[in-house]
Amino acid sequence: MDAQVECRSDWAYAQRPLAFHWQRQRRTIQAVLAEARTPDGMQFVVRTTEHELFELSYQQLIDQWTIQPHAIKEKA
């Protein structure tokens, strides 16, 4: 199953992620801590309202998101 990410898209798709589904729960993004354009698409490091860190990657050519817990944990 493809990862589900809700994002804001004004002039292009995947401009700013707003929420995503992880382990059957919807996680709201509190802040985008980093973003980068890669040859494949966009990458974001985000903090959820539960103070969890995740890396969201969007691969434009195959129109697919991937979600991974970010290695560094933030303090609440």
N, C-alpha and C positions, 0 to 999 in steps of 0.2 A: 504494500500500500504506500502511495506517495505521502510525503509529509505535507501537512496542511498548515499554511501560513497565510494570515490575513495581513494585507499591506496597503499602504497608501500609494496610489499611482496617479500622479498628475499628468506629466508629459511623457512618462515612460513607465513600464511595469517594474515593480519591485524597487520603488524608490525608498520606502520606509516601512519596515515591518511594525505592525501594531499588536499582534497576538499570534499564537500558534498552539497547536495541540501536541501534547507530550504525555505519554503513558495514560491515554484516555482522559486527560484533563486539559481544559483550555487555560493557557498561561497568558496573562496580559503583560505586555512589555512596558516597563516603567521608563527605561532609558536605553538609547542606542549608544554604547560606549565607544565603538569603533566601526568604521565601514571602509570597504575597499572594493574597487573594481578590479576584477581579474580577467584573464583572457576568456574564461568560461561564463562570467556573469558578475554577480555581486556577492560579497560576504559581509556579515554583520556580527559583531559581538554585542549581545544585549543582556540587560538585567531585567528580571521579571519583578512583579510586585511582591513576590515571596523572597526576593534577594538572591535568586539563583542566576547563574551566568550560563549562557548558551551561545553557540556559534551557529548562525543560520547561513546557509549558502544556497544561492539560486543559480542553477545552470541554465542559461538562456537557450542554448541550442536544443536541449531536450525538454525544456519547460518543466523543470523539476527542482524542488527544494530538498535539502538535507538539513537535519537538525542534530547537533551533538552537544552534550554538556561541555562547558568550557573548563579547561584544566585548572584554572586559578579560581578559587572560591573567594567571594567577597564577604566581609564581616557585616552582619545585620545592623 
